[in-house]
Amino acid sequence: MDNKDAEKLFFIPFNTGGHWLLLAINPIREIVYYLDSLGNDWTTYPDMKVLIDTVIQAFRAQRDIQTSRRGANSITWIKVACPQQRNQIDCGYFMLRFMRDTLALGRLKIPTDYFDEFKCAFYTKDQVDEIKEEWCQFMIKLNVCS
């Protein structure tokens, strides 16, 4: 990666052991956007934060970026206020929808109050069903179900 990559986001679907959430990471700027459809803070999942911080620090070391002691902890975690699920089973679909919405808009940053185009407190049943259908169609095209 070089400077032209400074605005790229890498999407990490993360399973905490029973819940899916989305991390969108800009490793050059050391920003982690945290989208959790249960509304939990990243401190709810300390192992996840340690893992991602370690990966970014390893990336920094691989690029031979020198940082001061104070700068070593300069990774910025941003909690994004995103639509919340109303049950305990749709988290994976919400995570997919967050990723799809971001990619559809072609944005390089995620606002802390989500995107105006997709801002809502909850996804409707139709919005969740839409991403379920898209996921099924994707899997069929991959021929995974045969």
Residue pairs with C-beta under 8 A, 6 or more apart in sequence:
1 8
1 27
1 28
1 63
3 28
5 28
6 26
6 28
6 29
7 26
7 28
7 29
7 108
7 109
8 26
8 28
8 108
9 24
9 25
9 26
9 33
9 102
9 108
9 110
10 24
10 25
10 26
10 27
11 22
11 23
11 24
11 25
11 99
11 102
12 22
12 23
12 24
12 25
12 52
13 20
13 21
13 22
13 95
13 96
13 99
14 20
14 21
14 22
14 23
14 48
16 45
16 48
19 38
19 91
20 91
20 92
20 94
20 95
21 34
21 35
21 36
21 37
21 38
21 40
21 45
21 91
21 95
22 34
22 35
22 36
22 95
22 98
22 99
23 32
23 33
23 34
23 35
23 52
24 32
24 33
24 35
24 99
24 102
24 110
25 31
25 32
25 33
25 52
25 56
26 108
26 109
27 56
27 59
29 76
30 56
30 60
30 74
30 75
30 76
31 75
31 76
31 78
32 52
32 56
32 75
32 76
32 77
32 78
33 78
33 80
33 109
33 110
34 42
34 77
34 78
34 79
34 80
35 80
35 82
35 95
35 98
35 110
36 42
36 79
36 82
37 82
37 83
37 84
37 85
37 90
37 91
37 94
37 95
37 98
38 84
38 85
38 91
39 84
41 79
42 48
42 49
42 77
42 79
43 49
49 77
53 75
56 75
57 72
57 75
60 67
67 74
78 110
78 112
79 112
80 110
80 111
80 112
80 113
80 114
81 112
81 113
81 114
82 94
82 98
82 114
83 94
83 97
83 114
83 118
83 120
83 121
83 122
83 123
84 121
84 122
85 91
85 94
85 122
85 123
86 122
90 128
93 128
93 131
93 132
93 135
94 123
94 128
96 131
96 134
96 135
97 123
97 127
97 128
97 131
100 131
100 134
101 115
101 117
101 118
102 110
102 115
105 115
105 117
107 115
113 119
139 145
